[in-house]
Amino acid sequence: MPKLFQILLLAFFLVPSRIFAIDGKDSVNSSPAPSRTRAREVRNYIRPCIYFNYYGTKPRAVKGTNHTLNSRLGDYSYAQSNLGCYVPLYTHTAFGKRDTTDVNTFHLLMTFNALTDMPKFSGLDEQHKIYKGGLGLRAIYGFGSQYVLFADISPYVVEDRFDKQQTQHVRLASSFVFNWMITPAFSMRFGGTRTFLLGNRFYLPMIGFRVGRLDSKFYFSFQFPRYTSFNFQPSPKFSFSFYSKSMGGLYNFSNGDSIYNGRDSVIQFGQFGVAHGVRFDFRTGPDFSCFVSAGFESSNHIWFYSYSFNRDNHLGPLHHFYDGRPAPVGFLNFGVTWRFGQAKKSTGNYLMYDIFDLNNTMDPGDNNSGPGNGDVTPQYDKKKEMRKVQYNDVVDLLDDSDLN
C-alpha cells in the first residue's frame, strides 16, 4: 500500500479512537463495568463499519476513434479493489413534541476510502496502477418521522504508480440528498452530486424512489445516476438482488509511455460501464456479511484527455482526444463487511431504516461500491392462526345454568 494511503488509514483510526475513549466502549462482548462505575449509555444508531470488495473483468477488444492508438493499446481489461470505512463521530437524538415516536436524530460520521484500479492494455509493456484514497465527512439528519437530509463530502488524492510524483492530484466528490418517506413502503429522493463516476467531472441531479419496505421480502429501488435494483430477502440471513449500476472513474494517467503524442507529462484517463448482474448476500449475524455477484458489463467507454491540447484549441478541460468502446464482457464481484460495537435499538423505526439505506448505498469515495444494506434485517410477523372452536369441542365445559 502506498505511503500516502498508510498515513490516511492511520489518521482514520487514530481520530475516532480518541472519541471512543471519551464516550466509552460500546462493545457487545465488553466485560461488566465495576460496581462503582455507572454503565455507559449507547449513543449511536450507526455502528462503525469496515468493508472490502473486488471487481474484475476479462480482456476484450476495443473499437476507438484513433486506429493507430487502437493497435498500440490492444485489448482492455481492468480489476478494482476497494477498502472503505465509516465511523460515527457524534450522534444526537431528541424526541418531538407530539409523542415518543417522533424522533429527530443527527449523525456525523468520518469516512475513509482506499481504491486500487488496474486498467490493463495488452499492447503496453508496463501497466498503469492507479491509487485513490481519502478521508471525508458525512452528516445525516432525520426529522419529522418522514424526512432525511444527507450530505457527503469526499476529498481524495489520485496518483498513477507509473509516475507518482507528477500524477498526484486532489479531487472532491460530494452528494446532497433530501429523502422523503411518504410511507414505510414508499420513499422519494431529490438532490445533486459532483461526481467522477461516469469517467468525467459532472454536476448531476440525483433522483430516486423506493417501493416496498426495507425490511420486507421484496423492494425495488431506483437511484439515478447510480443504480437500479430488485431486492429479494427470503430470510433474515440470506438475500439476493438483480441490479444495474454505474462503474467508472476519472484518473490522472502518466504519459511516460507516450500514449499522447504531445508535451503533456500527465493526461487524464476516464472509464465507464454499466454492470448488470445478480448479487447474493449472506449475513452470519449482525456483525458480519459477505456477498458474491456476477453478470456482464455493457455501454463501456474509455477516454483520454489532454489539458494542453484542449487549452491550445480553446476546448473544455475534459474534452477527449480518444474515445474507445470496449466490447461487453462478463465480470466477477465479491466482498465482505464487518460492523462492530453496540447500537441503539431501531427495529421497526422506518425513518432510521432510510438513514441506514442512504448511509450504506451512498458509499464514500465516489466508487458506487459500498458495504451493502446489512443494517436492516428482514422482519417477518409470525402470527399464529387461532384454531376454530366448534361447539362440540366445548360442550362438556358448559352448564345449562350458564346460558340462563
C-alpha positions as CSV (number, residue, x, y, z in Angstrom):
1,M,0.0,0.0,0.0
2,P,1.5,3.4,-0.9
3,K,2.8,5.6,1.9
4,L,0.1,8.2,1.3
5,F,-2.6,5.6,1.9
6,Q,-0.9,4.3,5.1
7,I,-1.0,7.9,6.5
8,L,-4.7,8.3,5.7
9,L,-5.6,4.9,7.2
10,L,-3.6,5.7,10.4
11,A,-5.4,9.1,10.7
12,F,-8.8,7.4,10.2
13,F,-8.3,5.0,13.1
14,L,-6.5,7.4,15.5
15,V,-9.0,10.2,15.4
16,P,-12.1,8.1,16.2
17,S,-10.1,6.2,18.9
18,R,-9.9,9.5,20.9
19,I,-13.6,10.0,20.6
20,F,-14.4,6.5,21.7
21,A,-12.0,6.9,24.6
22,I,-14.3,9.8,25.8
23,D,-17.6,8.2,25.0
24,G,-16.7,4.7,26.3
25,K,-16.5,1.4,24.5
26,D,-19.9,0.1,23.4
27,S,-18.9,-3.5,22.7
28,V,-21.1,-6.5,22.6
29,N,-18.5,-8.6,24.4
30,S,-17.2,-6.0,26.8
31,S,-16.8,-7.0,30.4
32,P,-19.3,-5.7,33.0
33,A,-18.4,-2.3,34.5
34,P,-17.2,-2.2,38.1
35,S,-19.9,-1.7,40.6
36,R,-18.7,1.8,41.4
37,T,-18.7,2.8,37.7
38,R,-22.0,3.7,36.0
39,A,-22.6,1.8,32.8
40,R,-22.1,4.0,29.8
41,E,-25.0,4.8,27.6
42,V,-25.1,3.5,24.0
43,R,-25.1,6.7,21.9
44,N,-25.1,5.6,18.3
45,Y,-27.6,4.2,15.9
46,I,-25.0,3.6,13.2
47,R,-22.2,1.2,14.1
48,P,-18.6,1.5,12.8
49,C,-18.2,-0.4,9.6
50,I,-15.3,-1.8,7.5
51,Y,-15.8,-3.3,4.1
52,F,-13.7,-4.7,1.3
53,N,-14.7,-5.7,-2.3
54,Y,-13.1,-6.7,-5.5
55,Y,-14.4,-6.2,-9.1
56,G,-12.7,-7.6,-12.2
57,T,-13.4,-8.2,-15.9
58,K,-11.8,-10.3,-18.7
59,P,-9.8,-8.8,-21.6
60,R,-11.8,-7.7,-24.7
61,A,-11.2,-5.8,-27.9
62,V,-11.6,-2.0,-28.1
63,K,-13.0,0.0,-31.0
64,G,-11.8,3.6,-30.8
65,T,-11.6,6.8,-32.7
66,N,-7.9,6.6,-33.3
67,H,-6.9,3.5,-35.3
68,T,-3.1,3.9,-34.5
69,L,-3.8,4.1,-30.8
70,N,-6.2,1.2,-31.0
71,S,-3.4,-1.1,-32.3
72,R,-1.0,0.2,-29.8
73,L,-3.2,-0.2,-26.8
74,G,-4.6,-3.7,-27.7
75,D,-7.2,-5.5,-25.6
76,Y,-8.5,-3.9,-22.5
77,S,-9.5,-5.3,-19.0
78,Y,-9.5,-3.9,-15.5
79,A,-9.6,-5.0,-11.9
80,Q,-10.6,-2.9,-8.9
81,S,-10.2,-3.5,-5.2
82,N,-11.8,-1.1,-2.6
83,L,-11.4,-0.8,1.1
84,G,-13.8,1.5,2.9
85,C,-14.8,2.5,6.4
86,Y,-17.1,4.8,8.3
87,V,-17.2,5.7,12.0
88,P,-19.8,7.7,13.9
89,L,-18.2,10.8,15.5
90,Y,-21.3,12.4,17.0
91,T,-24.9,11.4,17.5
92,H,-27.7,13.5,18.9
93,T,-31.3,12.3,19.4
94,A,-34.3,14.3,20.5
95,F,-38.0,13.4,20.8
96,G,-40.6,15.6,19.1
97,K,-43.4,17.3,20.9
98,R,-46.2,15.0,19.7
99,D,-45.1,11.6,21.1
100,T,-42.1,9.4,21.6
101,T,-42.3,8.0,18.1
102,D,-41.5,11.4,16.6
103,V,-37.7,11.3,16.8
104,N,-35.2,13.9,15.4
105,T,-31.7,12.4,15.1
106,F,-28.4,13.8,13.8
107,H,-25.4,11.7,12.8
108,L,-21.9,13.0,11.9
109,L,-19.5,10.3,10.5
110,M,-15.9,10.2,9.4
111,T,-15.4,8.2,6.2
112,F,-12.3,6.6,4.7
113,N,-11.8,5.1,1.2
114,A,-8.8,3.4,-0.5
115,L,-9.2,2.1,-4.0
116,T,-6.7,0.5,-6.4
117,D,-7.7,0.5,-10.0
118,M,-5.7,-1.6,-12.5
119,P,-6.6,-0.8,-16.2
120,K,-4.7,-3.3,-18.3
121,F,-3.9,-2.8,-22.0
122,S,-2.3,-5.8,-23.6
123,G,-0.2,-3.7,-26.0
124,L,1.6,-1.7,-23.3
125,D,4.9,-3.1,-21.8
126,E,4.4,-1.5,-18.4
127,Q,0.9,-1.4,-17.0
128,H,-0.6,1.5,-15.0
129,K,-1.8,1.0,-11.5
130,I,-3.9,3.9,-10.1
131,Y,-4.3,4.6,-6.4
132,K,-7.1,6.7,-4.9
133,G,-7.7,7.4,-1.3
134,G,-9.1,10.0,1.1
135,L,-10.8,11.0,4.3
136,G,-14.3,12.5,4.3
137,L,-17.2,13.6,6.4
138,R,-20.9,13.0,6.1
139,A,-23.9,14.4,8.0
140,I,-27.3,12.8,8.2
141,Y,-30.3,14.5,9.8
142,G,-33.7,12.7,10.2
143,F,-36.7,14.6,11.4
144,G,-40.4,14.8,11.5
145,S,-40.7,10.9,11.3
146,Q,-40.6,11.3,7.4
147,Y,-37.6,13.3,6.3
148,V,-33.9,12.8,6.0
149,L,-31.2,15.3,4.9
150,F,-28.0,13.7,3.7
151,A,-24.7,15.4,2.9
152,D,-21.4,13.7,2.0
153,I,-18.0,15.4,1.3
154,S,-15.3,13.1,-0.1
155,P,-12.0,14.7,-0.9
156,Y,-9.4,12.3,-2.2
157,V,-6.0,12.0,-3.8
158,V,-5.3,10.1,-7.0
159,E,-2.0,9.0,-8.4
160,D,-0.5,6.7,-11.0
161,R,2.2,4.3,-9.9
162,F,3.9,4.8,-13.3
163,D,4.9,8.3,-12.1
164,K,3.6,9.0,-8.6
165,Q,5.2,12.4,-8.2
166,Q,3.7,14.1,-11.2
167,T,0.4,12.4,-11.2
168,Q,-0.7,13.2,-7.6
169,H,-3.8,15.3,-7.7
170,V,-6.6,16.2,-5.2
171,R,-10.2,15.9,-6.2
172,L,-13.5,16.5,-4.4
173,A,-16.7,14.5,-4.8
174,S,-19.9,15.4,-3.0
175,S,-23.6,14.5,-2.7
176,F,-26.6,16.2,-1.2
177,V,-29.9,14.4,-0.9
178,F,-33.3,15.0,0.5
179,N,-35.2,11.8,1.3
180,W,-39.0,11.9,1.9
181,M,-40.5,8.7,3.3
182,I,-44.1,9.1,2.3
183,T,-45.0,5.7,3.8
184,P,-42.7,2.9,5.1
185,A,-43.3,1.2,1.7
186,F,-42.6,4.3,-0.5
187,S,-39.9,7.0,-0.4
188,M,-38.6,9.5,-2.8
189,R,-35.2,11.3,-3.1
190,F,-34.0,14.5,-4.7
191,G,-30.6,16.1,-4.7
192,G,-27.4,16.7,-6.6
193,T,-24.0,15.3,-6.9
194,R,-20.5,16.3,-8.0
195,T,-19.2,13.0,-9.4
196,F,-16.4,11.5,-11.4
197,L,-18.1,8.1,-11.6
198,L,-19.1,8.5,-15.3
199,G,-15.5,9.0,-16.5
200,N,-15.6,12.8,-16.5
201,R,-16.5,15.5,-14.0
202,F,-20.2,16.1,-13.8
203,Y,-22.7,18.1,-11.7
204,L,-25.8,15.9,-11.9
205,P,-29.2,15.8,-10.3
206,M,-30.0,12.9,-8.1
207,I,-33.5,11.5,-8.4
208,G,-34.8,8.2,-6.9
209,F,-37.6,6.3,-5.3
210,R,-38.1,3.1,-3.5
211,V,-41.2,0.8,-3.5
212,G,-41.6,-1.7,-0.7
213,R,-40.4,-1.7,2.9
214,L,-36.7,-2.1,3.5
215,D,-37.4,-5.0,6.0
216,S,-39.9,-6.8,3.8
217,K,-39.4,-9.8,1.5
218,F,-39.2,-7.6,-1.6
219,Y,-38.5,-4.0,-2.5
220,F,-37.5,-2.1,-5.7
221,S,-35.1,0.9,-5.7
222,F,-34.2,3.3,-8.5
223,Q,-31.4,5.9,-7.8
224,F,-30.2,8.0,-10.7
225,P,-27.3,8.2,-11.6
226,R,-26.1,5.2,-9.5
227,Y,-28.2,2.1,-9.6
228,T,-31.4,0.2,-10.1
229,S,-32.1,-2.9,-8.1
230,F,-34.8,-5.6,-7.4
231,N,-34.2,-6.9,-3.9
232,F,-35.4,-10.2,-2.5
233,Q,-35.0,-11.2,1.2
234,P,-36.4,-14.7,1.7
235,S,-34.8,-14.9,5.2
236,P,-33.0,-12.7,7.7
237,K,-29.7,-14.3,6.8
238,F,-30.0,-14.6,3.0
239,S,-30.9,-12.1,0.3
240,F,-30.3,-11.6,-3.4
241,S,-30.9,-8.9,-6.0
242,F,-30.9,-8.2,-9.7
243,Y,-29.3,-4.8,-10.4
244,S,-27.8,-2.4,-12.9
245,K,-25.2,0.1,-11.6
246,S,-22.7,2.6,-12.9
247,M,-19.0,1.7,-12.7
248,G,-16.1,4.0,-13.5
249,G,-13.9,7.0,-12.6
250,L,-11.6,9.7,-13.8
251,Y,-7.9,9.4,-13.0
252,N,-4.5,11.1,-13.6
253,F,-2.5,9.0,-16.0
254,S,1.2,9.2,-16.7
255,N,2.1,9.9,-20.3
256,G,5.6,8.4,-19.8
257,D,4.8,5.7,-22.4
258,S,3.7,8.4,-24.8
259,I,0.0,7.4,-25.2
260,Y,-0.5,11.0,-26.3
261,N,2.0,12.5,-28.8
262,G,2.3,15.9,-27.2
263,R,4.1,17.7,-24.5
264,D,1.9,16.5,-21.6
265,S,3.6,14.6,-18.9
266,V,0.2,13.8,-17.4
267,I,-3.0,13.1,-19.2
268,Q,-6.5,12.2,-17.9
269,F,-8.0,8.7,-18.2
270,G,-11.7,8.1,-17.8
271,Q,-13.6,4.8,-17.8
272,F,-17.3,4.0,-17.6
273,G,-19.6,1.0,-17.8
274,V,-22.9,-0.3,-16.6
275,A,-22.8,-3.5,-14.6
276,H,-25.8,-5.8,-14.9
277,G,-25.8,-8.7,-12.5
278,V,-27.2,-10.8,-9.8
279,R,-25.9,-10.5,-6.2
280,F,-26.1,-13.0,-3.4
281,D,-25.7,-11.7,0.2
282,F,-25.3,-13.9,3.3
283,R,-25.4,-12.5,6.9
284,T,-23.9,-14.7,9.6
285,G,-25.2,-12.3,12.1
286,P,-25.4,-8.5,12.9
287,D,-21.5,-8.2,12.7
288,F,-20.5,-9.9,9.5
289,S,-21.9,-10.3,6.0
290,C,-20.4,-11.3,2.6
291,F,-21.6,-11.3,-1.0
292,V,-20.7,-12.6,-4.4
293,S,-22.0,-11.1,-7.7
294,A,-21.6,-11.9,-11.4
295,G,-23.0,-10.6,-14.6
296,F,-22.0,-8.6,-17.7
297,E,-20.9,-5.1,-18.3
298,S,-22.2,-3.0,-21.2
299,S,-22.2,0.6,-22.5
300,N,-18.4,0.6,-22.0
301,H,-16.2,3.6,-22.7
302,I,-12.6,4.6,-22.1
303,W,-11.4,8.2,-22.7
304,F,-8.1,10.0,-22.8
305,Y,-7.9,13.8,-22.3
306,S,-5.1,16.2,-22.8
307,Y,-5.2,19.6,-21.0
308,S,-2.6,21.2,-23.3
309,F,-4.4,20.2,-26.5
310,N,-7.8,21.4,-25.1
311,R,-6.2,24.7,-23.9
312,D,-4.5,25.3,-27.3
313,N,-7.7,24.6,-29.2
314,H,-10.0,26.6,-26.8
315,L,-11.8,23.5,-25.7
316,G,-13.2,22.4,-22.3
317,P,-10.6,20.9,-20.0
318,L,-12.2,17.4,-20.2
319,H,-12.8,17.2,-24.0
320,H,-11.4,13.8,-25.0
321,F,-8.9,13.2,-27.8
322,Y,-9.6,9.4,-27.8
323,D,-12.9,7.5,-27.3
324,G,-12.6,3.8,-27.0
325,R,-15.5,1.4,-26.8
326,P,-14.6,-2.0,-25.2
327,A,-16.9,-4.9,-26.1
328,P,-19.4,-6.1,-23.5
329,V,-17.8,-8.5,-21.0
330,G,-18.5,-10.6,-18.0
331,F,-17.4,-9.6,-14.5
332,L,-17.0,-11.1,-11.0
333,N,-17.6,-9.0,-7.9
334,F,-17.3,-10.2,-4.2
335,G,-16.8,-8.6,-0.9
336,V,-17.1,-8.7,2.9
337,T,-18.4,-6.3,5.6
338,W,-17.7,-6.1,9.3
339,R,-19.8,-4.0,11.7
340,F,-18.8,-3.8,15.4
341,G,-19.8,-2.3,18.7
342,Q,-23.3,-1.7,20.0
343,A,-26.1,0.5,18.7
344,K,-29.4,1.8,19.9
345,K,-32.4,-0.3,19.0
346,S,-34.0,0.6,15.7
347,T,-36.3,-2.3,15.0
348,G,-39.5,-1.0,13.4
349,N,-38.1,2.5,13.1
350,Y,-38.6,3.1,9.3
351,L,-37.1,6.6,9.3
352,M,-33.9,5.1,10.7
353,Y,-34.1,2.4,8.1
354,D,-34.0,5.1,5.4
355,I,-31.0,6.6,7.2
356,F,-29.2,3.3,7.1
357,D,-30.1,2.8,3.4
358,L,-28.7,6.2,2.5
359,N,-25.5,5.6,4.5
360,N,-24.9,2.2,3.0
361,T,-25.7,2.8,-0.6
362,M,-24.0,6.2,-0.9
363,D,-20.5,5.0,-0.5
364,P,-17.6,7.2,0.5
365,G,-15.1,7.9,-2.3
366,D,-17.5,8.1,-5.3
367,N,-16.9,4.5,-6.3
368,N,-20.5,3.1,-6.2
369,S,-19.3,0.0,-4.3
370,G,-20.4,0.4,-0.7
371,P,-20.9,-2.1,2.2
372,G,-24.5,-3.2,1.3
373,N,-27.6,-2.7,3.4
374,G,-26.8,-5.1,6.2
375,D,-28.1,-2.8,9.0
376,V,-31.7,-3.6,8.1
377,T,-32.6,-7.2,8.8
378,P,-35.8,-8.5,7.3
379,Q,-38.6,-9.0,9.9
380,Y,-41.4,-11.4,9.4
381,D,-44.5,-11.5,11.6
382,K,-45.2,-15.0,12.8
383,K,-48.9,-14.7,13.6
384,K,-50.4,-17.9,14.9
385,E,-53.8,-18.6,13.5
386,M,-56.5,-19.4,16.1
387,R,-58.0,-22.8,15.7
388,K,-61.7,-22.6,15.0
389,V,-63.5,-23.6,18.1
390,Q,-66.6,-25.7,17.5
391,Y,-69.5,-26.1,19.9
392,N,-68.9,-29.8,20.3
393,D,-65.3,-29.1,21.5
394,V,-66.5,-27.1,24.5
395,V,-70.0,-28.5,25.2
396,D,-68.7,-30.6,28.2
397,L,-67.4,-27.4,29.8
398,L,-70.8,-25.6,29.7
399,D,-73.6,-25.9,32.1
400,D,-77.2,-25.2,31.2
401,S,-77.5,-22.7,34.0
402,D,-74.7,-20.7,32.5
403,L,-76.9,-20.0,29.5
404,N,-79.8,-18.7,31.5
